[in-house]
Amino acid sequence: MADDQDEEEEIEEHYLSTGEAKDFFLEELLQAMSGLKELWMAGIRHVPLSALRWAQNLEALHMLRSSICDCDVFPAVLSDPPLTFPHLRRLEVYARCITMSTSRVFFSSSTFPSLERFSFACPSADFPSTTLDISHLTGLSTITDAPPSIAKSNLLLLDMYQIPLRPALPHLPKSLLILRLNDYSPLTLSVPWLLVDHETSDQLASRLPNLRELWLPQSYCDWRDDSKESVREMVKVWVDNWEKRGVTVVFEGEDERNRHLEPEQRILTEESAFDFQFERLCSRVERLAAGGTGT
């Protein structure tokens, strides 16, 4: 029985990961491409910080998906010399596990002094609010509870990925132009999108006077297209009320192949592995802030 369990765990490990960084000669590759501007890594375990020292010209770094891959970044070299990415503006990290020492060193303002867009998801780690200054960010996506300090930031876009909305209301920055909500978390089974009640909507509108767009997950599409006319009418009235406030409501659909599958059964596509929509919304909100239409 123990052998069967060990075999099952080994199979799961291979399913969740394509291998370790050393299997792909990651450090040698980065050394040969020291001028690399953008790096995408998915399903690679044990990426040492020492390997990333060859990639300090990066402007964008995208690493993994927490529910799919294991990305435990070991602090092989913590301060010899200090790791710095002076040009990096976009950082996307979805990791199953990050050690505390790595989190303190890697997610810091000294490591990423020019960071503008940050997408972070790690079930085993808190949001690095004590080491990373978020006051200069324009776009943020995170699955962890938003720290109170976020209220003083100048965020233009907040992607509340698995964050319960109501407890976060007092901490939302008034500068937001786009707010994006997501469906329940397969990790916490929480439902963060309870919003179709007028009291919560009024509180949200009062808190975010500059809001221009509200992006909604698949569950709202289901309500909008519900078989019951009363439900469809409820959503329509709710949308109309937001539009009267000058806020555009955008229904963000889901891949039709995955709609009726349980989270653990859903097909992993490139679109779902990396959050391309967050990147698109970051560019969109920057155009809105510059006085454009966002299109």
C-alpha positions as CSV (number, residue, x, y, z in Angstrom):
1,M,0.0,0.0,0.0
2,A,2.8,2.4,0.9
3,D,4.5,1.6,-2.5
4,D,1.3,2.5,-4.3
5,Q,1.0,5.8,-2.4
6,D,4.6,6.7,-3.2
7,E,4.0,5.9,-6.9
8,E,0.8,8.0,-6.9
9,E,2.7,10.9,-5.4
10,E,5.5,10.6,-7.9
11,I,2.9,10.6,-10.8
12,E,1.3,13.7,-9.3
13,E,4.7,15.4,-9.1
14,H,5.4,14.8,-12.7
15,Y,1.9,15.9,-13.7
16,L,2.4,19.2,-11.9
17,S,5.9,19.9,-13.1
18,T,7.9,19.5,-16.3
19,G,11.1,19.2,-14.3
20,E,13.8,21.2,-12.4
21,A,15.6,24.2,-13.6
22,K,18.9,22.3,-13.9
23,D,17.2,19.8,-16.2
24,F,16.8,22.6,-18.8
25,F,20.2,24.1,-18.2
26,L,18.4,27.3,-17.2
27,E,21.5,29.1,-15.8
28,E,23.5,28.3,-19.0
29,L,20.7,29.5,-21.2
30,L,20.3,32.8,-19.3
31,Q,24.1,33.3,-19.3
32,A,24.1,32.9,-23.1
33,M,21.1,35.3,-23.5
34,S,22.1,38.0,-21.0
35,G,20.4,40.7,-23.0
36,L,17.0,39.0,-22.7
37,K,14.1,41.4,-22.2
38,E,11.2,39.1,-21.3
39,L,11.3,35.6,-19.7
40,W,8.4,33.1,-19.4
41,M,8.8,30.0,-17.3
42,A,6.1,27.4,-16.6
43,G,6.3,24.1,-14.6
44,I,9.9,24.5,-13.7
45,R,10.8,23.6,-10.1
46,H,13.7,24.8,-8.0
47,V,14.7,27.9,-9.9
48,P,17.8,29.3,-7.9
49,L,18.2,33.0,-7.5
50,S,21.8,32.5,-8.6
51,A,20.6,31.6,-12.1
52,L,18.6,34.8,-12.4
53,R,21.6,37.0,-11.9
54,W,22.3,36.5,-15.6
55,A,18.9,38.0,-16.5
56,Q,19.2,41.4,-14.9
57,N,18.3,43.2,-18.2
58,L,14.8,41.8,-18.0
59,E,11.9,44.1,-18.4
60,A,9.3,41.4,-17.7
61,L,9.4,38.1,-15.8
62,H,6.6,35.6,-15.7
63,M,6.9,32.5,-13.6
64,L,4.4,29.6,-13.4
65,R,0.9,29.0,-12.1
66,S,0.4,28.1,-8.4
67,S,-2.3,25.4,-8.9
68,I,-0.4,23.7,-11.7
69,C,3.3,23.9,-11.0
70,D,5.8,23.9,-8.2
71,C,8.1,26.9,-8.3
72,D,10.2,26.9,-5.1
73,V,12.9,29.6,-5.6
74,F,15.8,28.7,-3.4
75,P,18.0,31.5,-2.1
76,A,21.3,30.1,-3.3
77,V,22.9,33.5,-3.5
78,L,21.1,36.1,-1.3
79,S,23.5,39.1,-1.3
80,D,26.7,38.3,-3.1
81,P,26.2,40.5,-5.1
82,P,22.7,41.8,-4.4
83,L,20.2,40.7,-7.0
84,T,18.7,43.7,-8.8
85,F,16.5,44.0,-11.9
86,P,16.8,47.8,-12.6
87,H,14.6,47.7,-15.8
88,L,11.9,45.2,-14.8
89,R,8.4,46.7,-14.9
90,R,6.2,43.6,-15.1
91,L,6.4,40.7,-12.6
92,E,4.1,37.7,-12.6
93,V,4.7,34.9,-10.1
94,Y,2.3,32.0,-9.4
95,A,4.1,29.6,-7.1
96,R,3.1,26.6,-5.0
97,C,5.8,27.3,-2.5
98,I,8.2,30.1,-1.7
99,T,10.5,29.9,1.3
100,M,10.2,32.9,3.7
101,S,13.9,33.9,3.2
102,T,13.4,33.9,-0.5
103,S,10.3,36.0,-0.3
104,R,12.0,38.6,1.8
105,V,14.9,38.9,-0.5
106,F,13.3,38.4,-3.9
107,F,10.1,40.5,-3.4
108,S,11.6,43.7,-2.4
109,S,11.8,47.2,-3.7
110,S,15.6,47.1,-3.9
111,T,15.3,44.0,-6.2
112,F,12.7,45.6,-8.4
113,P,13.1,49.4,-8.2
114,S,11.1,50.1,-11.4
115,L,8.3,47.7,-10.8
116,E,4.9,48.9,-12.1
117,R,2.8,45.7,-12.7
118,F,2.8,42.9,-10.1
119,S,0.8,39.7,-10.2
120,F,1.3,37.4,-7.2
121,A,-0.2,34.1,-6.1
122,C,1.3,31.7,-3.6
123,P,-1.0,29.8,-1.2
124,S,1.8,29.3,1.3
125,A,3.0,32.9,1.5
126,D,1.5,36.2,2.5
127,F,1.6,39.2,0.2
128,P,5.0,40.8,0.6
129,S,3.7,44.1,1.7
130,T,6.5,44.6,4.3
131,T,9.3,44.4,1.8
132,L,7.7,45.6,-1.5
133,D,6.6,49.2,-1.8
134,I,3.4,49.1,-3.7
135,S,2.9,52.9,-3.8
136,H,4.5,53.1,-7.3
137,L,2.5,50.2,-8.8
138,T,-0.2,50.9,-11.4
139,G,-1.5,47.4,-11.7
140,L,-1.8,44.7,-9.0
141,S,-3.3,41.1,-8.9
142,T,-3.1,38.9,-5.8
143,I,-4.9,36.0,-4.2
144,T,-4.1,37.1,-0.7
145,D,-6.0,39.7,1.4
146,A,-5.1,43.2,0.4
147,P,-3.0,44.9,3.1
148,P,-4.5,48.1,4.6
149,S,-1.5,50.0,3.1
150,I,-3.0,49.4,-0.3
151,A,-5.5,52.2,0.5
152,K,-2.7,54.8,0.2
153,S,-1.4,53.5,-3.1
154,N,-1.9,55.0,-6.5
155,L,-3.2,51.8,-8.2
156,L,-5.1,52.2,-11.4
157,L,-6.0,48.5,-11.7
158,L,-6.7,46.0,-9.0
159,D,-7.4,42.4,-10.0
160,M,-9.1,40.9,-6.9
161,Y,-8.1,37.4,-7.6
162,Q,-9.8,35.3,-4.9
163,I,-10.0,38.3,-2.5
164,P,-13.4,38.6,-0.7
165,L,-14.7,42.0,-1.8
166,R,-16.7,43.2,1.3
167,P,-13.8,42.9,3.8
168,A,-11.5,44.7,1.3
169,L,-13.8,47.6,0.7
170,P,-12.3,50.0,3.3
171,H,-8.8,49.4,1.9
172,L,-9.5,49.9,-1.8
173,P,-7.5,52.8,-3.2
174,K,-9.6,55.7,-4.5
175,S,-7.4,56.0,-7.6
176,L,-8.7,52.8,-9.2
177,L,-10.0,53.1,-12.8
178,I,-10.5,49.4,-13.4
179,L,-11.6,46.7,-10.9
180,R,-11.5,43.1,-11.9
181,L,-13.3,40.4,-9.9
182,N,-12.8,36.6,-10.2
183,D,-14.8,33.5,-9.4
184,Y,-14.4,31.3,-6.3
185,S,-11.0,29.9,-5.5
186,P,-10.4,26.2,-5.9
187,L,-7.8,26.6,-3.1
188,T,-10.0,28.2,-0.5
189,L,-13.5,27.6,-1.8
190,S,-14.3,31.2,-1.0
191,V,-16.8,33.2,-3.0
192,P,-15.3,36.8,-3.4
193,W,-17.8,38.1,-6.0
194,L,-20.9,38.8,-3.8
195,L,-21.7,42.1,-5.3
196,V,-25.2,42.0,-6.9
197,D,-26.8,43.7,-3.9
198,H,-27.4,47.4,-3.9
199,E,-25.8,48.1,-0.5
200,T,-22.4,46.6,-1.6
201,S,-22.6,48.4,-4.9
202,D,-23.4,51.7,-3.3
203,Q,-20.4,51.3,-0.9
204,L,-18.1,50.3,-3.7
205,A,-19.2,53.3,-5.9
206,S,-18.7,55.6,-2.9
207,R,-15.2,54.2,-2.2
208,L,-14.1,54.3,-5.9
209,P,-15.3,57.7,-7.3
210,N,-12.9,57.4,-10.3
211,L,-13.9,53.9,-11.3
212,R,-14.4,53.6,-15.1
213,E,-14.7,49.8,-15.7
214,L,-15.9,46.8,-13.7
215,W,-14.8,43.4,-15.1
216,L,-16.8,40.4,-14.0
217,P,-16.2,36.7,-14.0
218,Q,-18.1,33.8,-15.6
219,S,-20.6,33.5,-12.7
220,Y,-22.1,36.9,-13.7
221,C,-22.4,35.7,-17.3
222,D,-24.4,32.7,-15.9
223,W,-26.7,35.1,-14.0
224,R,-27.1,37.4,-16.9
225,D,-28.1,34.5,-19.1
226,D,-30.1,32.6,-16.4
227,S,-33.2,30.7,-17.5
228,K,-35.3,32.7,-15.0
229,E,-36.4,36.1,-16.2
230,S,-36.4,37.5,-12.7
231,V,-32.7,36.7,-12.4
232,R,-31.9,38.2,-15.8
233,E,-33.8,41.3,-14.9
234,M,-32.0,41.6,-11.5
235,V,-28.6,41.6,-13.3
236,K,-29.9,44.0,-15.9
237,V,-31.1,46.5,-13.3
238,W,-27.8,46.2,-11.5
239,V,-25.8,46.8,-14.7
240,D,-28.0,49.8,-15.6
241,N,-27.3,51.3,-12.2
242,W,-23.6,51.0,-12.7
243,E,-23.8,52.6,-16.1
244,K,-25.7,55.5,-14.7
245,R,-22.7,56.1,-12.4
246,G,-20.5,56.2,-15.5
247,V,-19.0,52.8,-15.0
248,T,-18.8,50.3,-17.9
249,V,-19.6,46.7,-16.8
250,V,-17.7,44.1,-18.8
251,F,-18.7,40.4,-18.6
252,E,-15.5,38.3,-18.9
253,G,-16.4,34.9,-20.2
254,E,-14.6,31.6,-19.7
255,D,-13.3,29.0,-22.2
256,E,-16.3,27.0,-23.2
257,R,-14.4,23.7,-22.8
258,N,-13.8,24.4,-19.2
259,R,-17.1,26.0,-18.1
260,H,-18.8,22.8,-16.8
261,L,-15.7,21.1,-15.4
262,E,-14.5,21.0,-11.9
263,P,-11.4,23.2,-11.3
264,E,-9.1,20.2,-11.0
265,Q,-10.4,18.8,-14.3
266,R,-10.0,21.9,-16.3
267,I,-7.8,21.9,-19.4
268,L,-4.6,23.9,-19.0
269,T,-4.2,26.3,-21.9
270,E,-1.5,28.9,-22.4
271,E,-4.2,31.5,-21.8
272,S,-5.1,30.0,-18.4
273,A,-1.6,29.2,-17.4
274,F,-0.5,32.9,-17.6
275,D,-2.9,35.7,-17.0
276,F,-2.7,37.5,-20.3
277,Q,-5.9,39.4,-19.5
278,F,-4.2,41.1,-16.6
279,E,-1.4,42.2,-18.9
280,R,-4.0,43.5,-21.4
281,L,-5.9,45.4,-18.7
282,C,-2.7,46.9,-17.4
283,S,-2.0,48.4,-20.8
284,R,-5.7,49.4,-21.1
285,V,-5.8,51.3,-17.8
286,E,-2.6,53.1,-18.6
287,R,-4.3,54.4,-21.8
288,L,-7.4,55.4,-19.8
289,A,-5.2,57.3,-17.3
290,A,-3.5,59.1,-20.2
291,G,-6.9,60.4,-21.3
292,G,-7.7,57.8,-24.0
293,T,-10.6,55.4,-24.4
294,G,-8.6,52.3,-23.5
295,T,-9.3,50.6,-26.9
